Amino acid sequence: MRALKLAGIVLGALVALLIIALLAIRLFVDPNNYKGRIEQAVKGSTGRELTLSGPIKLAVFPWIALELGPASLGNPPGFSTEPFAAVRHVALRVKLLPLLHKELQVGRVEIDGLDLRLHKNAAGRGNWQDFGGKGEAPPSTQEASSGSTTLPELAGVVVRNSRISYQDTSADHLNFELGQVSAVGKQYSVAGVNLSGTLQSGPNATVLPWKFSIPTLKLDLDAQTLNVPAFTAQLASAQLTGDLRGSKIVDAPNLNGAFKLEPVALRELMGKLGMTTPQTRDNRAFSKLAASGAFTYGGNTAAANDLDVQLDDSRLRGKLALTNLDTKATRFNLSIDHINVDRYRAPEAATPQPAAKPAASSSEPPSDVFKTLQTNGTLSIGSVTVSGMNLTQVSVTVVAKDAVTHIAPARAKLYGGDYSGDITVDDREKTPTVQLNQSMTGIDMAQLLKDFAKSQRVSGRGSVTTNLTTHALGGDALMKTLGGHIAANVDNGAVEGIDLWFEINRAVALVQKQSLPAGQSSGRTKFDTFKASADIANGVAATKDLNIASQNLRVTGQGTTNLITQAINYQLKTTILKGTPGTAPAGAGAANTLADIPLNITGTIPKPEVRPDLQAMAKVRLQQEIDKHKGEVQQKLMDKLKGVFK
């Protein structure tokens, strides 16, 4: 009994001594006397100036509490003299009695008026780099490397009325609240994470409210797992929800989860963020964006699966992966239901602008995108409108590696026919080389030319094949270096804008010195078949086998088309067959030939000029007269000779 009483007295004495010691510290130790030492220590370890302009308050029971502020930490050399970070008030509390048992229980950490200013200097270095000064970090202990460090229990963290800025972008009125962190061994549970504030992405941008919330978060350091059952992020009217799970979060982080972006007015949001809204032919383009899918990250890769993205009236589905985050190599398998690409293009000029002189570097590629592109994937589109053309059942496979991009096979349905293509962009040299091997079969040529070239020059149904090479990716250089072969074969159509019958009748009347025929040109020449091919060199197409045939007319010829200036120069031989349309046998020979009329076609593709070759026609007419009177002249000559030799 006396032993217990003695123990109680000793324990009471120890507690009394502890209380007296704490009171002595509280009464006789002023932490403000250590400001200079604290500032010097920070200067020595970080190379930055710490300014403790406000008082430091210390409490010791039942909490060891420290309060300070205002205070600021300066920038490293090479940056402005404004503070890197400043606070109005900081309060930190640690429970005393658990600390005596080597247990760290941290109370609520409060930070008020944090102002964090992140900048990069002219050399591209950030003021947050080299934060530990130039000294080397101490070697890690075996305990630290094994991940045995435990986190303290924490009553919460509150950050109020703060600001974080980076260059011209700033997040103001920042509030952060971390709920209670409880621990069972190395398993931690966080009762909520909430952030909110305002964002201004530039001097001309609108100040937008934003917030981020995680209701619960669980972390297991032994198992190295992370579980966020749900999160919500909101910026103005844009709202993103999802979940997140992680494994091996210390050794080799792997993350996966799902996300959903609710429909947002994209163009309006871009304007509020200070971004330049794209000028498009359809001012309703980029009016709506929504997305959902699953994501994974780990092992230097990132992927989005089960993608479902809606942009305006178009919907994209599939998967996309960055297979190497260092090289930006990608793999994809995507499909689009329908899209009108033209509505997203820049508006056409209200009035035609004079053609600018080509720049000296026009032969250079517009960028080095093909030099570094690494991708492998397929894209399918139900229907697409591009450059005025309407295509359906589009399927494209793209493989790019080592500065060579191969687009093949490329297939589509268009204007009642089929398209197939094999396109290669070789950008291994300074000047890229593009090879285009394409074919179109069974195409409604009139509709194709109307939509693509805004021309109605040829009608009919036929096929076109191209085997072309160029040494540029765009601009005038593409046409100037264009070479290869192109062939066309069209049936049951017409050459629009040229009435060969009208021009032939005019030519005959001129030669026979008759009055010109009455009436107007019909503006078209019907044909049964139209065949032509061209060899192209440096943007000039040379044709030697032009052949147009109908029941009572044959046209053959040769000439050139300058694809850069659109100038044309063709020499045609038109053969009129005997009989009337519908009675002359197809493919009739010389016996059915009525007359050969030479024609010249000059001008430009939009405005061709057809003229009879009068000199050639005169020669033909003279030869016909000679042939006509040849027998009579020979007979008269023979009669004269007979008189001489009698």
ZIDA-V835377 format. One record per helix or strand. SS is the DSSP state (hx for helix, st for strand). FROM is the first residue (numbers start at 1). TO is the last residue. If there is no record, write none. Layout:
# ZIDA-V835377
SS	FROM	TO
SS	FROM	TO
This chain:
# ZIDA-V835377
hx	2	28
hx	31	46
st	50	52
st	56	59
st	63	68
st	71	73
st	85	87
st	89	95
hx	96	100
st	105	112
st	115	118
st	120	120
st	126	126
hx	142	145
st	153	166
st	169	178
st	181	184
st	187	190
st	193	200
st	208	214
st	217	220
st	225	235
st	238	247
st	254	264
hx	266	272
st	289	298
st	301	311
st	314	324
st	329	340
hx	341	344
hx	369	372
st	375	386
st	389	401
st	404	414
st	417	426
st	433	444
hx	445	452
st	458	470
hx	476	480
st	483	496
hx	500	511
st	524	537
st	540	550
st	553	562
st	567	577
hx	590	592
st	593	604
st	608	612
hx	614	645
